[in-house]
Amino acid sequence: MRILGFMTGTSLDAVDMAVLETDGEEILGFGPAGEKKLDPGCRALVEAAITAAFQWPQGAPEPEAFAVAARAIADEHIAAAEAFMAEHRLLPEDLDFIGLHGQTVLHEPPIPGRPVGRTVQLIDAQRVASALGLPVVYDFRTDDVAAGGQGAPLAPIYHAALVRFSGFHQPAAVLNLGGVGNVTLVKSDGTLEAFDTGPANGMIDLLMQARTGHRYDHDGAAARAGTVDQAVLEAYLAHPYFSRTGPKSLDRFDFSLEPVAHLSLEDAAATLTAFAAEAVARGVRTASQAPLRLVVSGGGRSNPVLMQAIQQRLVLPVIPAEDAHWRGDSIEAEAFAYLAARTVMDLPISFPGTTGVPAPMSGGRVVRP
């Protein structure tokens, strides 16, 4: 199958796209990849939906803001796909499916004291399918959460396919540094272990947006100029999340910026960067097998201060995805193309070792034009 995958992350930065050729098991080839920056008007509607999600009681009807944002996000995907397909001379008949994640506005996995979880990824998938003339696979997380799983991370089965494709010796680990960090351990027998490590870019981005208007800490410049506040760092690391074993997952907003509110911009950025790095290091050290290498994807790999902080805390090689000849900005879009293929083939996408579901299970829904 040749599938166009989409990912829109919690940074609300862009719609990422990538074409993947796969049989649902192995990677057979890579097609073009690209991105479309998120329209500010759409971003505002998503932020309104996130605000509504914070105030949404369990069991109550969905906030009206959800449907408005879902339509806007669908239109962003349609515009992105049309421009991308025109640029790369792709026709609908050149593709078999579209796999899209949608925009997360709420992620409340089951935890002690909250046995029933909720996760919401907004997208009007039928609108996308009708506009592009292709079947769309979407809603990959709901079934997992309903079965008692964390609903995240879902990329591990694709990370394992990448490790096989590259012929890496195992155990190997893959780290995604998005709004939240998540790590996959492909063990020596090929089985998977995965969990969210903790906040990654998300808190740093929110800090920069709140204090400077910039969307992120470019090249880690603010963090490089600051000093880590050890007391604040230790307070963050005392959160009960870090004493729980995986599988476990986070929402981007599970940690507050309040502890760094009294710090200068530079010291706050340095402290949050150290927090992200220490969370990754602790996660890797708790894995059941010590990986031979850690390959890093996601926007955080472009932050040299964060990457250096992770390397300083670990004794294994920490390399950006490009050093493995992977497309670091496109891995999550590729992953949802791969998950779409597995959904169509009725193959499992989540596992006891990745999301905590009782048994491997499929997921995702298909709508047609």
MIKE-648462 format. One record per residue (C-alpha): residue number from 1; x, y, z. Coordinates in steps of 0.5 Angstrom, whole numbers. Layout:
<recs>
NUM X Y Z;
...
</recs>
This chain:
<recs>
1 0 0 0;
2 2 7 -1;
3 -1 12 4;
4 0 19 6;
5 0 20 13;
6 -1 26 17;
7 1 29 24;
8 -1 35 28;
9 3 35 34;
10 1 39 41;
11 6 45 39;
12 0 47 34;
13 6 49 29;
14 4 45 23;
15 1 40 19;
16 6 34 17;
17 6 30 11;
18 9 24 9;
19 8 18 4;
20 10 11 6;
21 10 5 2;
22 9 -1 7;
23 5 -8 7;
24 3 -6 15;
25 9 -10 17;
26 15 -8 14;
27 17 -1 11;
28 18 -2 3;
29 19 5 1;
30 19 12 3;
31 15 18 -2;
32 16 25 -1;
33 15 29 6;
34 13 36 7;
35 9 41 12;
36 4 46 12;
37 5 51 18;
38 -2 52 22;
39 -6 58 20;
40 -7 63 26;
41 -14 63 25;
42 -14 55 26;
43 -9 55 31;
44 -14 60 35;
45 -20 55 34;
46 -16 49 37;
47 -14 53 43;
48 -21 55 44;
49 -23 48 44;
50 -17 46 49;
51 -20 51 54;
52 -27 48 53;
53 -24 41 54;
54 -21 43 61;
55 -28 45 63;
56 -31 39 60;
57 -34 34 65;
58 -34 27 64;
59 -41 25 61;
60 -43 31 59;
61 -44 33 52;
62 -38 35 48;
63 -37 43 48;
64 -39 46 41;
65 -32 49 40;
66 -30 42 38;
67 -34 41 32;
68 -32 48 30;
69 -25 46 31;
70 -25 39 28;
71 -28 43 21;
72 -22 48 21;
73 -17 42 22;
74 -20 38 17;
75 -20 44 12;
76 -12 45 14;
77 -11 38 12;
78 -15 39 6;
79 -11 45 4;
80 -4 42 6;
81 -6 35 2;
82 -8 39 -4;
83 -2 43 -5;
84 3 37 -3;
85 0 33 -8;
86 0 38 -13;
87 8 40 -12;
88 10 32 -12;
89 5 31 -18;
90 1 26 -14;
91 -6 24 -16;
92 -11 20 -12;
93 -10 14 -16;
94 -3 14 -14;
95 -5 13 -6;
96 -9 8 -3;
97 -11 11 4;
98 -10 17 8;
99 -8 16 15;
100 -9 22 20;
101 -8 23 27;
102 -12 29 28;
103 -11 35 33;
104 -11 33 41;
105 -14 37 45;
106 -15 33 51;
107 -11 27 54;
108 -13 24 60;
109 -11 17 61;
110 -13 12 66;
111 -9 13 73;
112 -10 11 80;
113 -16 15 82;
114 -19 16 75;
115 -20 9 72;
116 -24 11 66;
117 -20 15 61;
118 -21 20 55;
119 -17 22 49;
120 -20 27 44;
121 -16 28 37;
122 -21 33 33;
123 -22 32 26;
124 -28 32 21;
125 -25 26 17;
126 -31 25 13;
127 -30 32 10;
128 -22 30 9;
129 -24 24 5;
130 -30 27 1;
131 -25 33 -1;
132 -19 29 -3;
133 -23 23 -6;
134 -19 18 -2;
135 -21 13 4;
136 -19 16 11;
137 -16 12 17;
138 -17 16 23;
139 -19 16 31;
140 -13 11 33;
141 -13 12 40;
142 -20 12 43;
143 -21 4 43;
144 -14 3 47;
145 -17 8 52;
146 -23 5 52;
147 -20 -2 53;
148 -16 1 59;
149 -10 3 56;
150 -6 9 56;
151 -8 11 49;
152 0 13 48;
153 5 12 45;
154 3 9 39;
155 9 10 34;
156 13 5 38;
157 11 -1 33;
158 13 4 27;
159 20 5 31;
160 21 -2 31;
161 20 -2 23;
162 25 3 23;
163 30 -1 27;
164 29 -7 23;
165 29 -3 16;
166 36 0 18;
167 39 -7 21;
168 40 -4 28;
169 43 -9 33;
170 38 -9 39;
171 36 -7 44;
172 35 0 41;
173 31 6 43;
174 28 11 39;
175 26 18 43;
176 21 23 40;
177 22 30 43;
178 15 33 42;
179 11 37 46;
180 12 31 51;
181 17 26 50;
182 16 19 49;
183 21 13 48;
184 21 6 45;
185 25 0 47;
186 26 -5 42;
187 28 -11 46;
188 33 -16 44;
189 28 -21 42;
190 24 -15 38;
191 18 -14 43;
192 17 -7 45;
193 17 -3 51;
194 15 4 51;
195 12 10 55;
196 12 18 56;
197 18 20 59;
198 15 27 61;
199 15 34 58;
200 20 36 53;
201 19 42 48;
202 12 43 51;
203 13 47 57;
204 19 51 54;
205 15 53 48;
206 9 55 53;
207 14 59 57;
208 17 63 51;
209 10 64 48;
210 8 67 54;
211 14 71 56;
212 17 73 49;
213 12 72 44;
214 16 67 40;
215 14 60 39;
216 20 56 42;
217 27 57 44;
218 31 58 38;
219 37 53 38;
220 36 53 46;
221 39 60 46;
222 35 62 52;
223 37 56 56;
224 44 57 54;
225 44 64 57;
226 41 61 64;
227 42 57 70;
228 38 51 72;
229 35 52 79;
230 36 46 82;
231 31 47 88;
232 25 48 82;
233 28 42 78;
234 28 37 84;
235 21 39 86;
236 19 38 78;
237 22 31 79;
238 18 29 85;
239 12 29 81;
240 9 22 82;
241 9 21 75;
242 16 19 75;
243 15 14 81;
244 10 10 77;
245 13 5 72;
246 11 4 65;
247 6 4 61;
248 4 11 62;
249 3 17 58;
250 2 25 60;
251 -2 31 57;
252 2 37 55;
253 -1 41 61;
254 0 36 66;
255 5 40 69;
256 5 48 71;
257 10 53 69;
258 8 56 76;
259 14 53 79;
260 19 58 74;
261 14 64 75;
262 19 67 79;
263 25 66 75;
264 28 70 69;
265 27 68 62;
266 34 65 61;
267 34 61 68;
268 27 58 67;
269 28 56 60;
270 35 53 63;
271 31 49 68;
272 25 47 64;
273 31 44 59;
274 34 40 64;
275 27 38 67;
276 26 35 60;
277 33 32 59;
278 33 29 66;
279 26 26 65;
280 29 23 59;
281 35 20 62;
282 31 17 68;
283 26 14 63;
284 32 11 59;
285 35 8 65;
286 29 5 68;
287 28 1 61;
288 28 -7 62;
289 34 -7 58;
290 40 -2 56;
291 39 0 49;
292 46 0 45;
293 44 7 42;
294 38 12 43;
295 36 15 36;
296 32 22 37;
297 26 25 33;
298 22 31 33;
299 23 38 34;
300 27 37 40;
301 33 34 37;
302 34 41 33;
303 35 44 40;
304 43 43 41;
305 42 45 49;
306 37 40 50;
307 41 34 46;
308 47 36 50;
309 44 35 56;
310 41 29 55;
311 48 26 52;
312 51 28 59;
313 46 24 63;
314 47 18 59;
315 53 13 57;
316 50 11 51;
317 50 15 44;
318 45 20 43;
319 44 21 35;
320 39 25 31;
321 35 21 27;
322 38 24 21;
323 45 20 23;
324 41 14 22;
325 39 16 15;
326 31 17 18;
327 27 23 17;
328 27 27 23;
329 21 31 22;
330 17 26 18;
331 17 20 23;
332 10 21 26;
333 7 23 20;
334 10 16 17;
335 8 13 23;
336 1 14 22;
337 1 12 15;
338 4 6 18;
339 -2 5 23;
340 -7 6 18;
341 -4 0 14;
342 -4 -4 20;
343 -11 -2 21;
344 -14 -4 14;
345 -10 -10 15;
346 -13 -11 22;
347 -6 -12 25;
348 -5 -9 32;
349 -3 -2 34;
350 -2 -2 41;
351 1 -7 46;
352 1 -9 53;
353 8 -6 53;
354 7 0 50;
355 0 3 52;
356 -2 -2 58;
357 -8 -6 54;
358 -9 -13 57;
359 -7 -16 50;
360 -5 -13 43;
361 -11 -10 40;
362 -12 -6 33;
363 -15 1 33;
364 -17 6 28;
365 -23 8 24;
366 -24 8 16;
367 -29 13 13;
368 -29 13 5;
369 -31 19 0;
</recs>
